[in-house]
Amino acid sequence: MKKLYLYFSAMLIGICMWMPMSAEATDVWVDHWNYENVDVYVMDDTISYGIRATGRWFKVSTKLVQDGQLQ
């Protein structure tokens, strides 16, 4: 019985370690402007970056939400 318990425990641990544990976010909250009641979000799937002759660059798209409505 003890061997069976150890076997199932090892199997459970192995399965938990094998399963991919990941989380994704498409909109990441970055700021709140109190004077206009606006929340600023960065759309994670639009982030791009690279290197040019003039230096490094990056580009993100943002969206503004005011009073629960997308602006």
FIMAR-135674 format. One line per 10 residues: number of its first residue (from 1); their letters; for each residue x, y, z of N, C-alpha, C, O, CB. Coordinates in pm, 1 decimal. Atoms other than C-alpha are relative to their C-alpha. Glycine has a CB too. Example, Ala and Ser with C-alpha at 12.3 -4.5 7.8 and 13.67 -1.06 7.14 Angstrom:
BEGIN
1> as> 89.0 -119.0 0.0 1230.0 -450.0 780.0 90.0 120.0 0.0 193.6 118.1 66.5 -99.2 2.7 124.6 | -82.0 -119.0 -6.0 1367.0 -106.0 714.0 -77.0 109.0 73.0 -26.1 219.8 89.9 41.4 46.2 -141.5
This chain:
BEGIN
1> mkklylyfsa> 81.9 -119.6 0.0 0.0 0.0 0.0 86.5 126.3 0.0 54.3 224.5 -67.0 -93.2 -0.4 120.5 | -88.2 -115.7 -7.5 283.4 238.4 82.5 65.5 26.9 -135.6 83.4 142.5 -173.7 107.2 -21.4 107.9 | -59.6 -17.2 132.3 444.6 176.1 -258.5 -101.4 60.6 -97.0 -65.6 144.4 -179.8 51.6 -134.9 -53.9 | 105.2 -53.8 86.1 114.1 249.3 -431.7 -20.0 149.3 27.9 -35.2 228.0 -65.6 -132.7 -77.4 21.3 | 12.6 -140.7 -37.0 81.5 578.6 -240.2 117.4 81.1 -53.5 97.0 189.9 -107.3 -9.3 14.7 152.2 | -117.7 -68.7 51.6 438.2 678.0 -331.8 -4.5 10.4 -152.4 33.7 112.5 -209.5 127.1 -72.5 44.2 | 10.4 0.7 146.1 376.9 582.5 -694.5 -95.8 109.3 -47.4 -62.0 186.9 -136.8 -47.4 -138.1 -50.3 | 97.6 -100.9 40.4 64.0 799.1 -722.7 46.3 141.0 35.8 19.2 235.2 -38.6 -134.6 -28.3 65.0 | -54.4 -131.3 -36.5 233.2 1087.0 -539.0 104.1 44.9 -102.3 104.3 160.5 -144.7 62.5 -4.3 141.4 | -101.8 -32.2 99.3 527.3 1072.6 -779.9 -64.0 33.1 -134.9 -19.1 124.5 -204.2 98.5 -116.6 -15.1
11> mligicmwmp> 70.3 -27.5 125.8 290.0 1060.5 -1077.4 -65.6 137.8 3.9 -57.9 212.4 -93.7 -106.0 -108.7 -27.6 | 66.3 -129.0 -12.8 94.6 1361.4 -950.9 101.3 114.3 -6.7 77.5 214.1 -74.8 -78.9 6.4 131.1 | -105.0 -101.9 4.1 411.6 1564.3 -892.9 56.4 12.3 -140.9 79.0 123.3 -189.0 112.5 -33.6 99.8 | -51.2 -1.7 136.6 542.0 1465.6 -1237.0 -95.4 68.5 -96.2 -52.1 146.1 -181.4 27.1 -140.6 -47.0 | 100.1 -62.6 87.3 218.8 1569.5 -1408.4 -4.9 150.1 24.8 -11.8 228.5 -69.8 -139.6 -62.5 22.8 | 4.1 -143.2 -33.0 213.4 1903.6 -1222.7 123.0 71.9 -53.6 112.3 186.5 -97.4 -10.3 20.1 152.2 | -121.4 -63.3 50.7 571.0 1976.5 -1324.8 2.4 1.5 -152.5 62.5 91.1 -211.8 123.5 -72.0 53.6 | 1.3 9.7 145.6 509.2 1872.7 -1686.4 -98.5 98.6 -63.3 -74.8 149.0 -173.1 -34.7 -141.9 -42.1 | 103.2 -87.4 54.9 197.3 2085.8 -1734.9 53.8 141.9 -13.2 116.6 193.3 79.4 -126.4 -1.9 88.7 | -46.6 -138.7 14.5 274.0 2429.3 -1875.6 -83.2 93.6 87.4 -206.1 93.4 81.9 -7.0 44.8 -148.1
21> msaeatdvwv> 66.6 -98.4 -85.5 192.4 2699.3 -1624.0 31.8 137.5 -57.2 142.7 188.0 -39.8 46.2 -12.1 151.2 | -23.3 -131.4 57.0 153.1 3027.6 -1804.8 -126.2 84.0 13.1 -237.6 32.9 25.4 43.5 -11.0 -147.6 | 111.1 -94.5 -3.6 -62.6 3333.8 -1791.2 24.2 103.6 -108.0 138.2 139.2 -137.5 -14.7 67.0 140.8 | -11.2 -100.2 104.5 -133.2 3584.4 -2060.6 -89.0 118.7 33.7 -193.7 104.8 96.8 -37.4 -59.2 -137.2 | 79.9 -121.0 -16.1 -258.3 3938.6 -2053.8 1.4 74.7 -132.5 105.8 89.2 -196.1 54.4 90.0 116.6 | 3.3 -75.5 124.1 -375.9 4135.4 -2350.5 -4.9 149.2 26.9 41.1 228.4 -55.3 -119.0 -41.8 -84.3 | 4.9 -140.4 -37.1 -440.6 4464.3 -2172.9 57.5 14.6 140.3 8.6 -46.9 235.0 -145.5 55.5 -7.3 | -66.3 -19.1 -128.5 -214.2 4578.6 -1891.6 -25.2 142.3 45.7 9.6 237.8 -23.9 152.8 -29.6 -9.6 | 29.3 -132.4 -53.3 -329.8 4867.7 -1674.5 129.4 67.4 40.4 212.4 5.5 107.1 -96.8 -8.4 119.8 | -123.6 -70.3 -32.8 -56.8 5132.3 -1640.2 -20.2 128.9 77.5 70.9 170.2 149.2 74.1 30.0 -124.4
31> dhwnyenvdv> 15.7 -127.6 -68.6 -207.9 5454.6 -1504.8 -147.0 36.6 11.9 -232.1 -12.8 -62.1 76.2 110.4 -73.4 | 134.2 -56.3 -16.4 -516.5 5636.3 -1380.3 13.8 150.7 13.4 88.5 199.4 98.2 -73.6 -61.2 124.5 | -2.7 -145.9 -4.4 -571.6 6006.3 -1445.7 -123.5 45.3 76.2 -233.9 44.4 21.9 4.6 62.7 -144.3 | 113.4 -38.4 -84.9 -790.6 6129.4 -1159.8 -77.3 118.9 -54.0 -200.1 121.5 -46.0 48.3 31.5 138.6 | 67.5 -122.1 43.1 -865.3 6469.0 -1311.8 -96.7 -22.3 -115.7 -186.7 58.8 -137.1 101.9 102.6 -39.5 | 91.5 31.2 109.7 -1036.2 6306.9 -1611.9 -71.3 -133.4 19.7 -153.5 -172.2 -63.4 75.6 -1.7 -131.2 | 54.0 132.8 -27.4 -1131.0 5969.4 -1455.1 26.7 -95.3 -117.6 -63.5 -162.4 -167.8 -151.2 8.9 28.5 | -42.1 81.4 114.1 -935.7 5789.4 -1728.2 101.1 -104.3 46.4 194.5 -72.6 120.0 60.6 88.7 -112.3 | -98.2 105.7 -20.3 -755.4 5455.2 -1704.8 73.8 -23.1 -130.6 12.7 -25.2 -237.5 -67.4 -131.1 50.0 | -83.4 22.2 117.8 -465.7 5392.3 -1944.9 45.9 -146.3 1.0 97.0 -195.0 101.8 123.1 98.6 -2.4
41> yvmddtisyg> -40.2 139.3 15.9 -398.0 5038.2 -2070.9 97.3 -12.5 -116.3 83.4 57.2 -216.8 -123.0 -90.6 -22.2 | -87.8 36.8 110.7 -114.7 4900.6 -2284.8 -50.1 -133.6 -52.8 -72.5 -227.5 23.7 151.9 -7.9 44.8 | 43.6 125.1 62.1 -225.6 4634.6 -2529.7 123.4 -86.7 -23.2 203.8 -59.2 -112.4 -77.2 26.3 -134.7 | -119.4 83.5 -4.0 31.3 4360.4 -2468.6 34.7 -61.5 -135.2 152.4 -74.3 -168.9 -18.0 -109.0 101.3 | -27.6 66.9 127.7 -6.2 4194.5 -2808.1 47.8 96.1 -108.3 76.0 52.2 -219.8 -124.0 -71.9 -48.2 | -46.2 -96.2 99.8 97.8 4517.1 -2987.3 140.8 50.7 27.1 189.2 138.1 -44.7 -94.7 116.5 -6.1 | -133.8 -45.7 -34.3 439.2 4560.7 -2823.8 99.3 -53.1 -103.7 103.4 -173.0 -131.7 39.4 -46.0 143.4 | -105.7 40.7 93.0 723.7 4557.8 -3076.8 124.8 82.0 30.6 116.7 192.3 84.6 -44.8 19.0 -149.6 | -126.0 -67.3 -28.7 1089.4 4651.6 -3052.7 105.8 -48.0 -98.0 87.4 -148.6 -166.5 44.8 -25.5 146.1 | -107.2 38.1 89.9 1413.3 4638.4 -3246.7 118.2 94.7 11.1 124.4 179.1 100.5 -50.2 -4.0 -142.3
51> iratgrwfkv> -119.7 -83.6 4.2 1744.1 4801.1 -3331.6 13.6 54.6 -141.6 5.1 -20.1 -239.1 128.3 -80.4 42.7 | -26.4 -66.8 127.7 1805.0 5052.0 -3611.0 140.4 58.9 4.8 209.3 48.7 106.3 -106.6 111.2 -29.7 | -130.9 -65.0 4.6 2116.9 5235.9 -3718.0 7.2 115.8 99.3 114.7 149.4 149.0 29.9 50.2 -141.8 | 3.1 -113.1 -92.8 2005.9 5525.5 -3497.6 -12.6 -43.3 145.8 0.4 40.0 235.5 -114.3 91.8 -35.2 | 11.3 49.8 -137.4 1957.2 5305.4 -3189.1 -117.7 -93.7 17.0 -181.0 -135.8 -79.9 -12.9 115.5 96.9 | 111.0 90.6 -31.8 1701.2 5090.1 -3017.1 -132.4 75.0 -6.1 -137.2 196.3 14.2 19.2 -63.5 139.9 | 132.5 -58.9 5.8 1328.5 5150.5 -3057.4 -102.2 -96.9 56.3 -77.9 -217.5 61.9 -36.0 39.0 -143.7 | 112.5 84.2 -37.0 1000.5 5021.2 -2922.7 -129.1 74.2 -30.9 -131.4 197.0 -39.1 6.7 -40.0 149.8 | 129.6 -56.0 34.3 636.0 5075.9 -3004.7 -107.3 -77.9 74.5 -105.7 -200.9 75.9 -24.3 -3.9 -153.7 | 113.5 63.5 -66.3 323.1 5005.4 -2802.7 -126.6 74.2 -39.6 -123.0 192.4 -73.8 18.0 -1.1 155.1
61> stklvqdgql> 129.7 -63.6 20.7 -43.0 5073.5 -2857.8 -69.2 7.8 135.4 -62.5 -85.1 215.9 -87.4 -78.7 -104.7 | 71.9 -19.3 -126.0 -249.5 5211.2 -2573.6 -146.9 23.3 -28.4 -186.6 54.6 -140.6 59.0 118.0 80.1 | 140.1 -37.8 11.2 -615.4 5256.5 -2509.8 -41.0 70.6 128.1 12.6 43.5 235.6 -90.2 -124.0 -27.1 | 48.2 -77.7 -112.8 -799.3 5494.7 -2281.8 -142.9 -40.7 29.7 -224.4 -54.3 -61.6 9.6 151.7 -28.2 | 133.9 35.6 -43.6 -1106.7 5398.9 -2081.3 -45.8 109.2 96.3 16.5 131.5 200.2 -3.6 -142.8 67.3 | 51.8 -106.6 -84.6 -1313.8 5682.6 -1935.6 -140.9 -36.7 42.9 -228.0 -62.5 -40.1 1.9 136.9 -73.7 | 130.3 34.8 -57.9 -1606.2 5609.2 -1703.0 -51.7 -134.2 -54.2 -171.1 -148.7 -80.2 -102.3 111.4 -29.2 | 38.2 132.6 46.6 -1607.4 5245.9 -1820.4 -20.7 -10.8 -150.6 -56.4 -117.8 -199.8 -124.0 -41.5 68.6 | 19.9 0.5 145.4 -1626.7 5341.6 -2189.6 133.7 16.3 -70.5 213.1 102.7 -33.3 -97.7 112.3 -42.9 | -121.8 -11.1 81.2 -1345.5 5287.6 -2442.0 -5.0 129.0 -80.7 -104.0 156.5 -148.5 16.1 -123.1 -94.4
71> q> -6.2 -129.3 71.4 -1239.4 5623.6 -2587.0 64.7 -18.5 -135.4 79.2 78.0 -210.6 78.1 105.5 82.2
